[in-house]
Amino acid sequence: MVKLKFVPKSAKKKSLVKCSKSKAAKAAKAVRTNLVASVATSYFNVLLLDAQLDVAKRNVALGDSIVRLIRFQKQSGDVTELAVQQAEAQRQTADLLRSQLEQALVIEQNGIRQQLGDWAGAIARSSRLITYPLADTLLTGIPAQLLANRPNGRNYDSNQSKYYPALVWC
């Protein structure tokens, strides 16, 4: 004859508290890691927007020069009013892009300040995007040390079964 009985495994209160503290610490580390990654990504987006804004400002200045040049050509009779209007439209398009980039830059900076728990405002930048070196060759794979920092890369409770009752043959 086979008897079945449920035997609770040893689940001491201390081990449960230790486990919950460990989970809380791991969760806090995951939140910090996500926050740092998000702020770093946003910071490089700000640097990218700065570079794009510089190009847009140069394009607006170039558009102003082109409009003046085409107006001089119109005065000399080389071009028509249509050419002047087309040049002005292109300059206005460049100016619109510049204003959109300025708005996106303010939004990105405010997002960083909000993530850091600060009031809206500009972010101080000590360098430009061009000063960050890019590697000529990229290595494949991910170092094991980086994988150890990922919260989803670890098995939180591989031994969690000790807290549940087991079915034992008698």
C-alpha positions as CSV (number, residue, x, y, z in Angstrom):
1,M,0.0,0.0,0.0
2,V,1.3,3.5,-0.9
3,K,0.6,6.4,1.3
4,L,0.9,10.0,0.0
5,K,1.4,12.9,2.3
6,F,2.4,16.5,1.9
7,V,5.5,17.5,3.7
8,P,6.3,21.2,4.0
9,K,9.9,22.0,3.2
10,S,11.9,24.1,5.7
11,A,11.0,27.7,5.1
12,K,12.2,29.7,8.0
13,K,11.2,33.2,8.6
14,K,14.8,34.4,8.5
15,S,15.4,33.0,5.0
16,L,12.2,34.6,3.7
17,V,13.2,38.0,5.1
18,K,16.7,37.6,3.7
19,C,15.2,36.6,0.3
20,S,12.8,39.6,0.2
21,K,15.6,42.0,1.2
22,S,17.8,40.5,-1.6
23,K,14.9,40.9,-4.1
24,A,14.4,44.5,-3.0
25,A,18.1,45.3,-3.4
26,K,18.2,43.7,-6.8
27,A,15.1,45.6,-7.8
28,A,16.7,48.9,-6.6
29,K,19.8,48.1,-8.6
30,A,17.7,47.4,-11.7
31,V,15.9,50.8,-11.2
32,R,19.2,52.6,-10.8
33,T,20.7,50.8,-13.9
34,N,17.6,51.7,-16.0
35,L,17.8,55.4,-14.8
36,V,21.4,55.7,-15.7
37,A,20.9,54.1,-19.1
38,S,18.0,56.4,-19.8
39,V,19.8,59.6,-18.7
40,A,22.9,58.6,-20.7
41,T,20.8,57.9,-23.8
42,S,19.0,61.3,-23.4
43,Y,22.3,63.1,-22.9
44,F,23.7,61.7,-26.2
45,N,20.4,62.7,-27.9
46,V,21.0,66.2,-26.6
47,L,24.5,66.2,-28.1
48,L,23.0,64.9,-31.4
49,L,20.4,67.6,-31.4
50,D,23.1,70.2,-30.8
51,A,25.0,68.9,-33.8
52,Q,21.9,69.0,-36.0
53,L,21.0,72.4,-34.7
54,D,24.5,73.7,-35.7
55,V,24.0,72.4,-39.2
56,A,20.5,73.9,-39.4
57,K,21.7,77.3,-38.3
58,R,24.4,77.2,-41.0
59,N,21.7,76.2,-43.6
60,V,19.6,79.2,-42.6
61,A,22.6,81.5,-43.0
62,L,23.4,79.9,-46.3
63,G,19.7,80.4,-47.3
64,D,19.9,84.1,-46.5
65,S,23.0,84.4,-48.7
66,I,21.3,82.6,-51.5
67,V,18.2,84.8,-51.3
68,R,20.3,87.9,-51.4
69,L,22.3,86.5,-54.4
70,I,19.2,85.6,-56.3
71,R,17.7,89.1,-55.6
72,F,20.8,90.7,-57.1
73,Q,20.5,88.3,-60.1
74,K,16.8,89.4,-60.5
75,Q,17.8,93.1,-60.4
76,S,20.3,92.4,-63.2
77,G,17.6,90.5,-65.2
78,D,19.1,87.0,-65.0
79,V,16.3,85.4,-63.0
80,T,12.6,85.9,-62.5
81,E,10.6,86.6,-59.4
82,L,9.7,82.9,-59.2
83,A,13.4,82.1,-58.5
84,V,13.4,84.6,-55.6
85,Q,10.2,83.1,-54.2
86,Q,11.7,79.5,-54.4
87,A,14.8,80.6,-52.6
88,E,12.8,82.3,-49.9
89,A,10.7,79.2,-49.5
90,Q,13.8,77.0,-49.1
91,R,15.2,79.4,-46.5
92,Q,11.9,79.3,-44.6
93,T,11.9,75.5,-44.7
94,A,15.4,75.6,-43.2
95,D,14.3,78.1,-40.6
96,L,11.3,75.8,-39.7
97,L,13.7,72.9,-39.3
98,R,15.9,75.0,-37.0
99,S,13.0,75.9,-34.8
100,Q,11.8,72.3,-34.6
101,L,15.3,71.2,-33.6
102,E,15.4,73.9,-30.9
103,Q,12.0,72.7,-29.6
104,A,13.2,69.1,-29.6
105,L,16.3,70.1,-27.7
106,V,14.3,71.9,-25.0
107,I,12.0,68.8,-24.7
108,E,15.0,66.4,-24.4
109,Q,16.7,68.6,-21.8
110,N,13.5,68.9,-19.7
111,G,13.2,65.1,-19.9
112,I,16.6,64.7,-18.4
113,R,16.0,67.2,-15.7
114,Q,12.7,65.5,-14.9
115,Q,14.4,62.0,-14.7
116,L,16.9,63.5,-12.3
117,G,14.1,65.1,-10.2
118,D,14.9,68.7,-11.0
119,W,13.1,71.6,-12.5
120,A,13.0,72.2,-16.2
121,G,16.0,73.9,-17.7
122,A,19.1,73.6,-19.8
123,I,21.6,70.8,-19.4
124,A,25.2,71.8,-19.1
125,R,27.4,70.2,-21.7
126,S,31.1,70.0,-21.4
127,S,31.8,68.6,-24.9
128,R,30.4,68.1,-28.3
129,L,29.3,64.9,-30.0
130,I,32.3,65.1,-32.4
131,T,34.8,64.8,-29.4
132,Y,33.6,61.3,-28.6
133,P,35.7,58.8,-30.5
134,L,34.1,56.0,-32.5
135,A,35.8,52.7,-32.8
136,D,36.9,51.7,-36.3
137,T,36.1,48.1,-35.6
138,L,33.5,46.7,-33.2
139,L,34.0,43.5,-31.3
140,T,31.2,41.0,-31.4
141,G,29.6,39.5,-28.4
142,I,28.9,40.9,-24.9
143,P,31.3,40.7,-22.0
144,A,30.2,38.5,-19.2
145,Q,30.7,41.3,-16.7
146,L,28.1,43.4,-18.4
147,L,25.6,40.5,-18.5
148,A,26.0,40.1,-14.8
149,N,24.6,43.6,-14.3
150,R,21.4,42.8,-16.2
151,P,18.5,42.0,-13.9
152,N,17.0,39.7,-16.5
153,G,20.3,37.9,-17.0
154,R,20.3,36.4,-13.5
155,N,18.1,33.6,-12.2
156,Y,16.5,35.2,-9.1
157,D,15.0,32.2,-7.5
158,S,16.5,29.1,-9.1
159,N,16.0,27.4,-5.7
160,Q,12.5,28.7,-5.0
161,S,11.0,25.2,-5.0
162,K,12.2,24.7,-1.4
163,Y,9.4,27.0,-0.2
164,Y,6.6,24.8,-1.6
165,P,5.3,21.5,-0.3
166,A,6.7,18.4,-1.8
167,L,4.9,15.1,-2.6
168,V,6.7,12.3,-0.9
169,W,6.1,8.5,-1.3
170,C,5.9,6.6,1.9
